[in-house]
């Protein structure tokens, strides 16, 4: 059963009970109140008459009492001191009209008193009141009650319907709004009016709806990020498999030629070294892929920081590239301040090695690699052909190389700068990579303010 119907039935029942009970009380108490009111009026009138007849001649007294009795409100009985009836007077054994009425109907004594006439003679008076008017009131009520009840029930039913409609219209409005909310079609700028409980309910529903929309928006953003990450992982695995498959296919061809002892592959010593270089390159690629997988794992990548000299670490790492620098006739320009940092030493070593490896590989022959370390910044600059803006935007993507042919020849995996960017971003270290002002090369800058602990 709907709320509106239940409200109408309940309200109608309450109104019917109240009307019936009210009329029952009216039927019971109205005669009592009416009789009491009539008695009080009769007593008041009696007092006035007694005041008028005091010290009056007997005939005048009878005249005054007769006027009062003729109005039919009260009956008077007056007797002298010897108990002889003075009023009313019986004539021809016929009763006066008011006494005939009194004889036919019960009367109630309302007052007794004593007064004197003008001659000083005392009289006893007894005043009574007829009950017939009270009985007539009850009979009249019983006659008109059915009509009054019908009209009252009709008016009460109409009122109950109006109230049930008015009381539930806002609930129906909330129901309509919630249906729109389910379909996410409800307006977000809805204004709730009123301060009662239903208004509070509307406010709570509106707040819940806005929170739901906000959470859905956040979930959609997270879903888009998750899809982007999944796409990135799929693309990464596709490129990684390609990067692994191509050299392995080439090595299989070399080994097959060596087995068949065909043509140039008869020089097995040479091609064994070639296979070794290919395997070393692929081993480095596998290690980089595994490290990236660890960085991008769902669980937070744990690092163990320690206080160490960044200056000493740079000097140690530079020694690994001295032979390569001699082969390419490169020179190092080094300006290092003594700097202590609180960081994971292995991660910082991997960052510096990748940056130096990238700088040495792409520096033109006879060029210069500059390393500058201050108390807040590390700058690695090399002389090379500056990258185009489009290449700079993509250089930190996995396996991206501006020149693929030369990169394969030099043995690069295309993951070095990607690993560097992930490590720096994970540790909130700002960095930039852009061409120098005179367009003679590229410069990689690390802001070390957040990790520097001491400097000299």
C-alpha positions in Angstrom: 0.0 0.0 0.0 1.4 3.4 -0.9 2.2 6.0 1.7 -0.4 8.4 0.3 -3.2 5.8 0.7 -2.0 4.8 4.2 -1.9 8.5 5.2 -5.4 9.1 3.9 -6.8 6.0 5.7 -5.1 6.8 9.0 -6.0 10.5 8.9 -9.6 9.7 8.0 -9.8 7.1 10.8 -8.4 9.7 13.3 -10.8 12.4 12.2 -13.8 10.0 12.4 -12.9 8.9 15.9 -12.4 12.4 17.0 -15.8 13.6 15.5 -17.7 10.6 17.0 -16.1 11.1 20.4 -16.7 14.8 20.3 -20.4 14.4 19.6 -20.7 11.7 22.3 -19.2 14.1 24.8 -21.5 16.8 23.5 -24.6 14.6 23.9 -23.6 13.7 27.4 -22.3 17.1 28.7 -24.6 19.5 26.9 -27.7 18.7 28.9 -25.7 18.9 32.1 -24.3 22.2 31.2 -27.6 23.4 29.9 -29.4 22.4 33.2 -26.7 24.1 35.3 -27.0 27.3 33.2 -30.8 27.3 33.5 -30.6 26.7 37.3 -28.2 29.6 37.7 -30.5 31.9 35.7 -33.5 30.7 37.7 -31.7 31.4 41.0 -30.7 34.8 39.8 -34.3 35.6 38.7 -35.6 34.2 42.1 -33.3 36.5 44.0 -34.5 39.5 42.0 -38.2 38.5 42.7 -37.6 38.0 46.4 -36.0 41.4 46.6 -39.1 42.9 44.9 -41.7 41.3 47.1 -40.0 42.0 50.4 -42.3 44.3 52.5 -44.9 44.5 49.7 -48.7 44.1 50.2 -49.8 40.5 49.8 -51.8 41.3 46.6 -48.8 43.0 45.1 -46.7 40.0 46.1 -49.1 37.6 44.3 -49.1 39.8 41.2 -45.3 39.8 41.0 -45.1 36.1 41.6 -47.8 35.4 39.0 -45.9 37.4 36.4 -42.7 35.4 37.1 -44.6 32.1 37.0 -46.4 33.0 33.8 -43.1 33.0 32.0 -42.9 29.3 32.6 -39.4 29.2 33.9 -40.1 28.5 37.5 -43.0 27.6 39.8 -43.6 29.2 43.2 -45.4 27.9 46.3 -46.0 30.4 49.1 -47.4 29.5 52.5 -48.0 31.6 55.7 -46.7 30.8 59.1 -49.6 28.5 59.7 -48.8 26.4 56.6 -51.8 27.7 54.7 -51.1 28.0 51.0 -51.3 31.6 49.8 -50.1 31.0 46.2 -51.1 29.3 44.0 -54.9 29.6 44.6 -57.2 26.7 43.6 -60.5 27.8 42.0 -63.4 25.5 41.3 -61.1 22.7 42.1 -59.2 23.3 38.8 -55.5 23.5 38.8 -53.8 26.6 37.3 -52.2 26.0 33.9 -48.6 26.2 35.2 -49.5 23.6 37.9 -51.0 21.3 35.4 -47.7 21.4 33.5 -45.9 20.8 36.8 -48.0 17.9 37.6 -47.3 16.2 34.3 -43.6 16.7 34.5 -41.0 16.3 37.2 -39.8 19.4 38.9 -36.7 20.2 40.8 -36.6 22.5 43.9 -34.0 25.2 43.4 -34.6 27.5 46.3 -36.5 28.1 49.6 -36.8 31.4 51.4 -38.7 33.5 54.0 -40.0 37.0 53.4 -42.4 39.6 55.1 -45.2 41.5 53.6 -46.0 45.1 54.4 -48.0 44.1 57.4 -45.0 42.3 58.8 -46.4 38.8 58.4 -43.9 36.1 57.5 -44.3 33.7 54.5 -42.3 30.7 53.4 -41.6 30.3 49.7 -40.4 27.3 47.7 -39.2 27.8 44.1 -39.0 24.8 41.6 -37.8 24.5 38.0 -39.2 22.4 35.2 -36.9 19.7 33.6 -38.8 19.5 30.4 -36.5 21.9 28.4 -33.4 19.7 29.2 -35.1 16.6 27.9 -36.1 18.4 24.7 -32.5 19.4 24.1 -31.5 15.7 24.1 -34.3 14.8 21.8 -33.3 17.6 19.4 -29.6 16.4 19.5 -30.6 12.9 18.6 -32.6 14.2 15.6 -29.8 16.3 14.1 -26.8 14.1 15.0 -27.0 11.9 11.8 -26.9 14.9 9.5 -24.1 16.6 11.5 -22.1 13.4 11.5 -22.5 12.9 7.8 -21.4 16.5 7.0 -18.5 16.2 9.5 -17.3 12.9 8.0 -17.5 14.4 4.5 -15.5 17.5 5.4 -13.1 15.3 7.4 -12.6 13.0 4.4 -11.9 15.9 2.1 -9.5 17.3 4.6 -7.8 13.9 5.1 -7.3 13.6 1.3 -5.9 17.1 1.0 -3.5 16.5 3.9 -2.4 13.1 2.6 -1.6 14.6 -0.8 0.2 17.6 0.7 2.1 15.5 3.2 3.4 13.0 0.6 4.0 15.3 -2.4 7.6 16.0 -1.4 8.2 12.3 -0.9 6.9 11.7 -4.4 9.3 14.5 -5.6 12.2 12.8 -3.8 11.3 9.5 -5.4 11.3 11.1 -8.8 14.7 12.7 -8.2 16.2 9.5 -7.0 15.1 7.8 -10.2 16.9 10.4 -12.2 19.9 10.0 -9.8 20.0 6.3 -10.6 20.4 7.2 -14.3 22.9 10.0 -13.3 20.5 12.5 -15.0 19.7 14.7 -11.9 20.9 18.2 -11.8 23.7 19.0 -9.4 22.6 22.6 -8.7 19.3 21.6 -7.0 18.4 23.9 -4.1 16.5 22.4 -1.1 13.9 24.6 0.6 12.7 24.2 4.1 14.2 23.2 7.5 12.1 20.2 8.5 13.0 16.5 8.5 12.1 15.9 4.9 14.2 18.9 3.8 17.1 17.4 5.8 16.5 14.1 4.0 16.6 15.9 0.6 19.9 17.6 1.7 21.4 14.3 2.7 20.3 12.7 -0.6 21.7 15.6 -2.6 25.0 15.4 -0.7 25.1 11.7 -1.3 24.5 12.2 -5.0 27.2 14.8 -5.4 29.6 12.5 -3.5 28.7 9.7 -5.8 29.3 11.8 -8.9 32.6 12.9 -7.5 33.6 9.3 -6.7 32.5 8.1 -10.1 34.6 10.9 -11.7 37.6 9.8 -9.6 37.1 6.2 -10.5 36.9 7.1 -14.2 40.1 9.0 -13.9 41.7 6.1 -12.1 40.4 3.7 -14.7 41.8 5.9 -17.5 45.1 5.9 -15.7 44.9 2.1 -15.2 44.1 1.6 -18.8 46.9 3.9 -19.8 49.3 2.0 -17.6 48.1 -1.4 -19.0 48.5 0.0 -22.5 51.9 1.2 -21.6 52.9 -2.2 -20.2 51.6 -4.0 -23.2 53.5 -1.6 -25.5 56.6 -2.0 -23.4 56.4 -5.8 -23.5 55.8 -5.7 -27.3 58.8 -3.5 -27.9 60.9 -5.5 -25.4 60.1 -8.7 -27.2 61.0 -7.1 -30.5 64.2 -5.8 -29.0 65.1 -9.3 -27.7 63.9 -11.2 -30.8 65.8 -9.2 -33.5 69.3 -9.8 -32.1 68.5 -13.4 -31.2 67.4 -14.1 -34.7 70.6 -12.5 -36.0 72.7 -14.6 -33.6 70.9 -17.8 -34.7 71.7 -17.0 -38.3 75.4 -16.5 -37.4 75.5 -19.7 -35.4 73.8 -21.6 -38.2 76.3 -20.2 -40.7 79.2 -21.3 -38.4 77.7 -24.8 -38.1 77.4 -25.1 -41.9 80.9 -23.5 -42.3 79.5 -21.3 -45.0 81.3 -18.3 -46.5 82.5 -15.6 -44.1 81.1 -17.6 -41.1 84.2 -19.9 -41.5 86.0 -17.3 -39.3 84.5 -18.7 -36.1 86.7 -16.8 -33.7 85.4 -13.5 -35.1 81.8 -14.4 -35.1 82.0 -16.0 -31.6 83.0 -12.6 -30.3 80.1 -11.1 -32.2 77.7 -13.5 -30.6 79.3 -12.7 -27.2 78.7 -9.0 -27.7 75.1 -9.7 -28.8 74.5 -11.8 -25.7 76.0 -9.2 -23.4 73.8 -6.6 -24.9 70.7 -8.8 -24.5 71.8 -9.6 -20.9 71.9 -5.9 -20.1 68.5 -5.4 -21.8 67.0 -8.2 -19.7 68.5 -6.7 -16.5 67.1 -3.3 -17.4 63.6 -4.8 -18.1 63.6 -6.6 -14.8 64.7 -3.5 -13.0 61.9 -1.5 -14.7 59.4 -4.2 -13.8 60.5 -3.9 -10.2 60.1 -0.1 -10.3 56.6 -0.3 -11.7 55.4 -3.1 -9.5 52.1 -2.7 -7.6 53.8 -2.7 -4.2 55.8 0.4 -3.3 59.3 0.2 -4.4 61.4 0.1 -1.2 64.7 2.0 -1.1 67.3 2.1 1.7 68.9 5.5 1.9 72.3 6.2 3.3 74.6 9.2 3.7 77.5 9.1 1.2 79.7 11.4 -0.9 78.2 12.1 -4.3 81.6 13.6 -5.3 83.4 10.3 -4.7 80.7 8.3 -6.5 81.0 10.5 -9.6 84.8 10.1 -9.7 84.4 6.3 -9.4 81.8 6.1 -12.1 83.8 8.3 -14.5 86.7 5.7 -14.4 84.4 3.2 -16.1 84.2 5.4 -19.2 87.8 6.4 -19.6 88.6 3.7 -22.2 85.5 4.7 -24.2 86.5 8.3 -24.0 90.0 7.6 -25.3 88.6 5.6 -28.2 86.3 8.5 -29.3 88.9 11.1 -28.4 86.7 12.7 -25.8 87.7 14.9 -22.9 86.1 15.4 -19.5 85.8 18.9 -18.0 85.1 18.3 -14.3 84.2 20.8 -11.6 83.0 19.0 -8.4 82.3 20.4 -5.0 82.3 18.1 -2.0 78.6 17.2 -1.5 77.0 14.7 0.9 73.6 13.3 0.1 71.0 11.1 1.8 69.9 8.7 -1.0 70.0 5.1 -2.1 73.6 4.7 -3.3 72.9 1.9 -5.9 70.1 4.0 -7.4 72.3 7.1 -7.7 75.1 5.1 -9.2 72.6 3.7 -11.8 71.4 7.3 -12.6 75.0 8.7 -13.0 76.1 5.7 -15.1 73.2 6.0 -17.5 73.6 9.7 -17.8 77.4 9.4 -18.4 76.9 6.5 -20.8 74.3 8.5 -22.8 76.6 11.6 -22.8 79.7 9.6 -23.9 77.9 7.6 -26.7 76.3 10.6 -28.3 79.2 13.1 -28.0 80.8 13.9 -31.3 84.4 12.7 -31.8 86.8 15.1 -30.3 84.0 16.6 -28.2 83.8 17.4 -24.6 81.7 16.2 -21.7 81.3 18.6 -18.8 80.4 17.5 -15.3 79.5 20.2 -12.7 78.5 19.6 -9.1 77.4 22.3 -6.7 75.8 22.2 -3.3 72.3 22.1 -4.9 72.8 20.9 -8.5 74.4 18.3 -10.8 74.9 19.2 -14.5 76.1 16.8 -17.2 76.6 18.5 -20.5 78.0 17.0 -23.8 78.8 18.4 -27.2 76.5 16.8 -29.7 73.8 17.6 -32.3 71.0 19.0 -30.2 67.8 17.1 -30.2 64.6 18.4 -31.8 61.8 19.4 -29.4 59.7 16.4 -30.5 62.6 14.1 -29.7 63.1 15.7 -26.3 59.5 15.0 -25.4 59.9 11.3 -26.3 63.5 10.7 -25.1 62.3 9.4 -21.7 60.0 6.8 -23.3 61.2 3.2 -23.2 63.2 2.0 -26.2 63.0 5.4 -27.9 66.1 6.3 -29.9 66.5 9.3 -32.1 68.8 7.3 -34.4 68.1 3.5 -34.2 70.9 2.4 -36.5 73.7 4.0 -34.5 72.1 3.0 -31.2 72.2 -0.7 -32.1 75.7 -0.4 -33.2 76.8 1.3 -29.9 74.9 -1.3 -27.9 72.3 1.0 -26.3 69.1 -0.6 -25.0 66.9 2.6 -25.2 66.0 2.2 -21.5 68.7 4.3 -19.8 66.9 7.6 -19.7 63.6 5.9 -19.0 65.1 4.3 -15.9 66.7 7.6 -14.8 63.4 9.5 -15.1 61.5 6.8 -13.1 64.1 6.8 -10.3 64.1 10.6 -10.1 60.3 11.0 -10.2 59.9 8.3 -7.6 62.2 10.2 -5.2 60.7 13.7 -6.1 64.0 15.0 -7.5 63.3 17.7 -10.2 65.3 17.5 -13.5 65.5 19.0 -16.9 67.0 17.9 -20.2 67.4 20.5 -22.9 69.9 22.0 -25.4 72.5 24.5 -24.2 72.1 28.2 -25.1 74.5 28.2 -28.0 73.0 25.0 -29.4 76.3 23.2 -29.2 75.0 20.2 -27.2 72.6 18.9 -24.5 72.6 19.4 -20.8 70.9 17.3 -18.1 70.3 19.1 -14.8 69.4 17.5 -11.4 68.1 19.7 -8.5 69.6 18.0 -5.4 68.1 20.4 -2.8 65.8 17.8 -1.3 68.7 15.2 -0.7 71.8 17.3 0.1 72.8 17.0 3.7 76.2 18.7 3.8 78.6 20.4 1.4 82.0 21.9 1.5 
